[in-house]
Amino acid sequence: MGKIYEYIRGYYTIRASENGARHAMNLLMENAVPFYNVKTEQDGMTSFRLDGKSFRKYLSLTDGHVIDGESVERSGLFSVALKYKMRVGFFAGALLFAAIIAASSLFIWDINIMGEVTVSEDEVMEVLRDHGVYIGAYIPNVNTAEAEVRLVIALNELSSASVNLRGTVAEVIVREETAKDGVGLSSPSNIVAARDGMIETIEVMGGIPTVKRGQIVKEGQILVSGVIDSQAVGYRLVRSRGNVYARTTMQYSETVPLKYDEKEMTGQEKTFKSIKFFSKKINLFSNNEISFEKYDTIEEEKRICLFGKIELPVFICTKTYAEYRLAQTELTEEQAAEKAYDNILKKSENDLKDAQILNRYTSKELVDGAVVVKCDVECIADIAKEVIIQEK
């Protein structure tokens, strides 16, 4: 609500060179004139803001003259009203809208999700919505503590979550700790083999190695144990950390038919618009029938800003239906094989990004009108996978 009050009250933005702005702000501080929102801009200029009363004092201190190179910009409701020539309808609408906005201060206007995680914002938002945190939620009914707990329970990737209400904005801070982070993760664990292989190198920073170089291991076998047997204190559990490189073979297979239906857009589209206020949607159309037999649906939301400055909990929603038809595509065996191999390269890219590739063995065959390409990649890769020890 602070931004809305500031806009209704009006303000002046002073821009000047660094030295000019410093001189101006020193003058204001010496005379106890308040200013705020000091910023250093990309062009090297410095800006700050004054309310109307402070700006008049500023002019009296400078005898009505601005500092060399200084610019003054007036912003706010009154300056917009002047632009519209003081029209009665504008003021009536503005006052009504301000009243609606003030009444809506008890609802969540926006949700900001922060944190470096692999979980998508959509997944986090879905869990929050299921537990009462969403745009338009009545703030007195929001239980942030419960939402935090539910987030961690529902999304296994998260180790912690914090939900804070800042006025009409919900700030959600999520944290994800993985075995590779090495930060804050203290649960006891073993390192097991992610796949079969022959051990080449073992790098252990925690736990006790249970295998040695040249040993053949199977998927799931413990490579580094988090269970330490000490004669002094007995058994204790620790977190195993490290990398275990093994000679292993990764197998990939891809099938591409010689004939298949491919999507072809016709260029025909039908668009519907609606307004969403908080979580309530109002359709702006009466007939929503779609005559297309096959179509893709594209949905977009654009948030409305008051005077281009203040984000409101109001969205213009656009739903577009784009028609397509299925056209049969035919490939030669060579084209299908090339496409299959390209798909294999994409699928294996993440697995092999840190691996030392020794050999690739590729084969292809024609099976029931489709080309099947198989690729065995012999390489040296890190097969370590950390698994938490469940304490009883």
Order of alpha helices (4+ residues) and beta strands (2+ residues): alpha-beta-alpha-beta-beta-alpha-beta-alpha-alpha-beta-alpha-alpha-beta-beta-beta-beta-beta-beta-beta-beta-beta-beta-beta-beta-beta-beta-alpha-beta-beta-beta
